[in-house]
Amino acid sequence: MEKETKNTLPPNEEGTPGMKKSSTGLDENVGGLLAYLLGFVSGIVFLLIEKENSFIRFHAMQSTIVFGGLFVVSLVVNFIPIIGILISLIIAPVSLILWLILMVKAYRGERYHLMVTGKMAEEQLKKMNA
């Protein structure tokens, strides 16, 4: 279902196992966590400011796709009477749980791929780098 990979880099100068610095000066696990902090907004910000670290850029792109998509879906659903309210009541806790899981996985240094959006994020990053 989901695919996760551990980051297996040597310790950086501070001794954090498997983490390297990004062009922003943050450890990559902190940058990955911060890419999810404000949903798609922080994802876009990190896509703009991080130029080198693929780990942070992946999490920023996944954050933008996942939470941007959930934002658009919840906006559209709010225009549907009754059923829209029920769907919104489901989207909110699912978004919260997903947000927490993704932040924890990024902080642990895992390049955690959600089923559809993980692959989309990788493909978009390849297009941006080409």
Backbone hydrogen bonds, N-H to C=O, Kabsch-Sander energy under -0.5 kcal/mol:
donor,donor_aa,acceptor,acceptor_aa,energy
3,K,113,H,-1.7
7,N,109,G,-0.9
8,T,6,K,-0.6
12,N,16,T,-1.3
15,G,12,N,-1.9
18,G,9,L,-0.6
19,M,16,T,-1.6
22,S,26,L,-2.0
25,G,22,S,-1.6
28,E,20,K,-2.0
31,G,27,D,-2.4
32,G,28,E,-2.4
33,L,29,N,-1.9
34,L,30,V,-2.7
35,A,31,G,-1.5
36,Y,32,G,-0.6
36,Y,33,L,-1.4
37,L,33,L,-0.7
38,L,34,L,-0.6
39,G,36,Y,-2.0
41,V,38,L,-1.3
43,G,39,G,-1.6
44,I,40,F,-2.2
45,V,41,V,-2.2
46,F,42,S,-2.5
47,L,43,G,-1.9
48,L,44,I,-1.8
49,I,45,V,-2.3
50,E,46,F,-2.3
51,K,49,I,-0.6
54,S,52,E,-0.6
57,R,53,N,-2.1
58,F,54,S,-2.4
59,H,55,F,-2.0
60,A,56,I,-2.5
61,M,57,R,-2.5
62,Q,58,F,-2.8
63,S,59,H,-2.4
64,T,60,A,-2.1
65,I,61,M,-2.4
66,V,62,Q,-2.9
67,F,63,S,-2.1
68,G,63,S,-0.6
68,G,64,T,-1.3
69,G,65,I,-1.9
70,L,66,V,-2.3
71,F,67,F,-1.7
72,V,68,G,-2.2
73,V,69,G,-2.7
74,S,70,L,-2.4
75,L,71,F,-1.9
76,V,72,V,-2.4
77,V,73,V,-2.7
78,N,74,S,-1.3
79,F,76,V,-1.5
80,I,77,V,-1.9
83,I,81,P,-2.9
84,G,80,I,-0.7
86,L,82,I,-1.9
87,I,83,I,-2.6
88,S,84,G,-2.3
89,L,85,I,-1.9
90,I,86,L,-0.9
90,I,87,I,-0.6
91,I,87,I,-2.5
92,A,88,S,-2.0
94,V,90,I,-1.6
95,S,91,I,-2.7
96,L,92,A,-2.0
97,I,93,P,-2.5
98,L,94,V,-2.6
99,W,95,S,-2.6
100,L,96,L,-2.3
101,I,97,I,-2.5
102,L,98,L,-2.6
103,M,99,W,-2.0
104,V,100,L,-2.3
105,K,101,I,-2.6
106,A,102,L,-2.2
107,Y,103,M,-2.3
108,R,104,V,-1.9
109,G,106,A,-1.4
110,E,105,K,-2.5
111,R,5,T,-2.4
112,Y,110,E,-1.6
113,H,3,K,-3.7
114,L,112,Y,-0.6
118,G,114,L,-1.3
119,K,114,L,-0.5
120,M,116,V,-2.0
121,A,117,T,-2.7
122,E,118,G,-2.1
123,E,119,K,-2.4
124,Q,120,M,-2.5
125,L,121,A,-2.2
126,K,122,E,-2.0
127,K,123,E,-2.0
128,M,124,Q,-2.3
129,N,125,L,-2.1
130,A,126,K,-1.2
